[in-house]
Structures are given as structure tokens and as C-alpha cells.
């Protein structure tokens, strides 16, 4: 989460954003995989997983739109 927040700020501040936004996109995907692993190992329940995934998917859509506009 800290890396995602940092890359969001760096992407906002940089003039050439594409590589930073690609890194941000990768980190969002890493977070998605950590959530799946957390569910599989039963650290979180299915309801919390669904809630988290809805939020992560929304962030992913925002990053994707930002990437398209910066492209």
C-alpha cells in the first residue's frame, strides 16, 4: 500500500508519467495477488476479500484510465 501511494504521488508530480504509471499498475496487480493469497490462507474471510477486491479493482480502473490519458 505504501508503494502504491508513493507511486501515485510520483506519477502526479512527474511530467513524463508513463513508466511510473506502469510501475503503479504492477503494484496494484501485486496487491491483488496478495489479497488472493490472504483468502486462500484464511487470513481474511470471503466478505472482506470481496470488499477489498472491489476497492482494488476500482483503483485499477483509475490507473488504467490515467495510463490511457498519459499515453
N, C-alpha and C positions, 0 to 999 in steps of 0.2 A: 504494500500500500504506500509506503514511503517513497519507493522508486517511482510509482505511478504519479504520485503528487509532484515529485521533483521534475519528472519529465514533462508534466503538464505545464508547469511554470516555465521551464526552459523553452518549450515549444511556443509559449505565449510571447516570450521575450525575444526570441531569435528572428532574424529577418528571413533566413533560409531554414524552413521548418521541416522539410520532408524527412530527413534522416532521423531527427528527433521524434517526429510523429510515428515513424516506422518502429522505432525503439519502444515508444509508448504502446503501440499496438501489440508488440510482442509481450510486453509486461502484462497487459490485460489478459492475453491468452494464457500466460503463466499463472495468473491469479485464478482463471477459470479452471485450470488443471488442478491447482491446489484445493479448490473447493470440491472438485470431484473426488480427489483423494481423501479429503476430510470426511466426506459422506461415506465412502467405501470403508474407511477405518472406524466409522461410527463416532467420530468426534463431534459431528453435528447431526441433527435429525433431518428427515426429508423436508419438513416445513421450512426450517432455517436455510437449507440448501436451495429450495425453490425461491425464497425471498432474496438470498444473496445473488443467485444466478440472474434474477430479473434485474437487479441493480447493475451487475457486471455487464449484462447484455445491453443495457441502456448506455452505459459508458462506452462499450464497444461501438455502438451505433454512432455516438457522438464523435469518437475518434475517427471512425471511418468517414464521416461527413467532413471533418476537419482535414483529413488526408486528401479527399477529393477536391476540396476548395483550394488547398495549397498546391495541388499537383500541377 
